[in-house]
Amino acid sequence: MKFTIYGSGCAKCKQLTANAEEAANAKGVKYEIEKVTDTNAIIDAGIMRTPALAIDGEIVIEGKVANADEIQQLFP
């Protein structure tokens, strides 16, 4: 599973990253994390509000920090 975190690298982005890792570890899922901090790349991805999370290329969270339980519910 691939998580992509979109944002400037702020505290909220870091928390979203930690929550995604926690969700994956709780389910025993192998994962990789990509962080996208380039403003143009974020805009090109269609993100209007950060932080945002994509799972396997699909944007599932935008503009908020979801907790680990919320992220687990989004797993395919």
Secondary structure, 3 states (H helix, E strand, C coil): CEEEEECCCCHHHHHHHHHHHHHHHHHCCCCEEEEECCHHHHHHCCCCCCCEEEECCEEEEECCCCCHHHHHCCCC
